[in-house]
Amino acid sequence: MAFLKTTISLAAVISLFLPAVHASSELPVGLASLLERQQMASFGTAASAGLSGNQLQLVQDGSNNQAILSQSGSYQQLNLTQIGQDNQVNATQIGSGNNVQAYQNGSYNTADIVQEGYDNAIHLEQLGHYNQIQILQTGFEASMTVTQY
């Protein structure tokens, strides 16, 4: 069984070496953020950061999928599913109450997402191969839905 490394940064960096299972029950007691990770293949990577009330759910099924996920602020929600191979997401949330839902199904899809402000929402779907997108959303109560084929 291969071991995967997840790094969670709150006030300090905590490194956990975990098998490919849900990691939320493995977090130290007292952390207010919720991290739930499931990887069902080899060579997937993930990183996250967050403060009070943030939630992160990551599902990777395939090989060489990468996710760099960062949350700064409170009550952020980020759900990412990657199916296939060589998909990549870099997502950053800054503020409060923001929500990102991202779904990649295929190969060689890339997404760079930055969301700043309060109560913003992004819903992204990338289906197929070689899709690329860069999203910057700022402000208050903004909403965006993007689908790429």
N, C-alpha and C positions, 0 to 999 in steps of 0.2 A: 504494500500500500504506500503510495507516494504521500509525502507530507507537504502541505502548502503553507505559505507564510502570509499572515494577515497582520498589518500594522495599524493600530488604532491610536490616534493622537488626541488626547483631551488636554489636560494640563501638562502632562508629560507623555512621552512615547512609551507604549507598552507593546512588546512583541510577543505574539502567541504563535506557536507551531501546532497546527491542528490538522487532523485528517479531514477529508472532504465530507463534512457534515454541517448541520446547522451550528453556528458558533454562538448564538445568543446565550445559551446556558453556560458557556465557558467564560463569560466576562466576569471580571472581579466584582464583588458585591459593592454597591454604592455608586456605580456608574449610571447616570440618568438616561444616557442614550441607548438606543436599541440597535444592535447590529445583528442581522440574520443573513448568513451566507451559505450557499450551497453550490459546490462545484462538482460536476459529474464527468470530468475528463481530465486530461493531463495538461500541464503547462499554463493553466489559467492563473492570472494574478489579480489582486485586488488590494486597494488601500482606502482608508476612510479616516475622517476626522469629524468631531462634533462636540457640541455642548448640550445643555439641558433640553430634554424633550425631543431631540432629533431621532429620526428613524431611517434606517437604511436596510434595504433588502436587495440582495444580489444573487441571481441564479445564472450560472454559466454551464452550458452543455456543449461540449465540443473540445477543440484543442487550440491552444495559443490565443485564447481570448484574453483581453486585458481591460481592466477597469481601474481608473484612478478617480476616486470619489472623495470630495471634500465638502464638509458642511461647517459653516461658521455662523453662530447665532443660536436661535432657539426655535423649536417646533418646526424644523425642516423635515420634509419627507422625500426620499429618493428611492425609487424602485427601478431596478435594471434587470433585464433578462437578455442574455446573449446565447444564441443557438447557432452552431456552425463552427467555423474556424477563422482565426486571424481577424476577429472583430476587435475594435478598440473604442472605448468611451473615456473621455476626460470630462468630468462634471464637477462644477463648483457652485455651491449655494452660499450666499452671504445675506444675512438679514433675519427675518422671522416669518414663519408660516408659509414658506415657499414649498412647491411640490413639483417634482420631476418624475415622469413616467417614461421610461425609454425601453424599447424592444428592438432587438436586432436579430434577424433570422436570415442567415446566408453566410457569405464569406467576404472578407476584406472590406467590411463596412467600417467607417470611422465617424465619430461624432465628438465635437468639442462644444460643451454647453457651459455657459456662465449665466447665472441668475442672481441678480442683486435686488434687494428691496424687501417688500412686504406683501404676503398673500398672492404671489405670482404663481402661475401654473404653466408647465410645458408638457405636452404629450408628443412623443416622437416615436415613429415606427420606421425602420429601415428593413426592407424586404428585398432579397435578391443579393446581388454581388456588386462590389466596388462603389457603393454609395458613400458620399462624403457630405458632411454638413458642419457649419459653425453657427452656433446660436448665441446671441447676447441679448438677454432680456433684463431690463431694469425698470424700476418704478413701483407702482402700488396697484395691486389687483389686475395686473396684465395677464392675458391668457393666450396661448399659442398651441396649435396642433399642426404637426408636419408629418406627412407620409411620403416616403421615397420608395420607388420600385426599381 
